[in-house]
Amino acid sequence: MMASVKMLLSRNMMKAITQNLGRGRGMCSKQVDKPVKYSASKAAAWKAEFSRSGDSSDNEPAWFQTYAVTGSVAVFLVYFCILREESDIDDKLMVPLYDKIEGLEEVQLRRALQYRLDNGLPTADIKNQARGN
C-alpha cells in the first residue's frame, strides 16, 4: 500500500515538474534571445561588499564587541599565566633546544663564526664557546 502511494506521488510530482518546465521554456526562450544591457541591470549597481555583509550600515561593530573581546582575552591570560599549574609539557618546553637536537649547537657556532669572519666582527667569544663543547 505504502509503496504504491509513493510511486503515485512520485509520478504526479514528475508530471508536474515536466509540465512546469515545458511552460517555462517558452517564456525563457524569448528572454534568452535578447541581450541583457548590463548598465541598466541591477547587477551594475551591486557591490561585492553586499554579498559579504549585506547593508553597509552593518559594517560597524556592535557596541559591546570591544568589551567582550577584552574581557575574554583578560580571563584567558589570568588563567593561563596565573591560575594554571605547571605540567610535564611545561617542563619539556623549558629544556634548551641544543639538548634536544644533537649537533645543533655546533652548526650554529660554525655559522655564527663564518658570519662574523665575513663581516669583520670579533670572533673570540664564539671560539671560546666552541672550545668549551
N, C-alpha and C positions, 0 to 999 in steps of 0.2 A: 504494500500500500504506500509506504513512505517513499520507496524508490520511484514509483510511478508519478507521485506528486512532484518529486524533484525533477524528473525528466520533463514533465509537463511545464513546470515553471521555467526550466532552462530553455525549452523550445520557445515558449512565449517571450522570454527575455531576448533570445537571439532574433526572433522575428521583429520585436520592437526596435532593437538596435539596428537591424538591417534596414527597416523602413525609415528610421530617423537619418541614417547615413545617406540613403537614397534621396530623401527630401533635401538634405543639406547640400548635396552635390551641386544641384542646380544653382543655388544661391552662391556657393563658394566659387564656382567656375566664373561667374560674372565678376566677382570681386578680384579674383586672381588674374584675370585678363588685363586689368587696368593697373598701371604702375602706381605705387604709393608715393606721394610727394612728402619727402622727409621733413622739410622745413615747415610744413603745415600740420604735421602729425604731433601727437602728444610726446612722442619719443624725443623730439628736438629740444623740448624744454626739460626733459628728465635729467637729473644729475645723479652721478654714481652714489653720492652720499645718501640719497633717498633709499637706495636699495639696502644700504648697510644699517642706517639708523632711523629711517622714517622721516618725520618732520624735523626741520632744522632747529626748532625750539627745544628738542630733546637732547641736544648736544651738551647742555650744561649738566655738570654732575649734581647729584642730589645734595641738599644742604648738610646732611649728616654723613656723607661719604668720608670726608676728611677725619671726622671724629671716630668713625668705625674702623678705618684703616689704622689710624694712630693707636687706638686702644688695642686692636688685635696684635699689632707689632709689639707694643709695650708688654702685653701679657705673655706673649711668646718669649720675649727676651728675659723677662723676670723668671719664667720657668726654666728656660734653657741655661741661663747664666748663674742663677742664684739657687733655685729650689731643687734642681735635678742632682741626683747623686752620681758620682763618677762610676763608670762601668769598665769592664775589661777592654772595651773598644777604645775608651779614652787612654788607657794605659798603652795600648798598641800604637795609638797616634802620637804619643809622646816619645817613642823610640826614634832616634835620628835615622834619616834615610840612608846614610852611609852604612849603618849597621844592618839594614835590610837588604841592600843590593851590594853584592861583593864586587869590588873593583871600581865602584863609582867614584870614590874619593880620589883614587889615583888618576883617573881620566880627567876629573875636574881640575886637579892640580896641574896636570900637563897642559890643559887648555888655558888655564889662567897664566901659567908661566909663559906660554907662547904668545899670548896676547900682550903681556907686559913687555916681553922682549921686542915684539913688533912695534910697540908704541913708545919705547924708550922709558918705561916706568921702572921703579925699583923692584927687584925680584928676591931680595934677601929673605923676607918673611915666608915666601912660598917655598924657597929652597929649604929653609929650616923646618917647615911643616912637613915637607916631603921626606926629609931625613928622619923625622920623628916616627914615621909609619914604618 
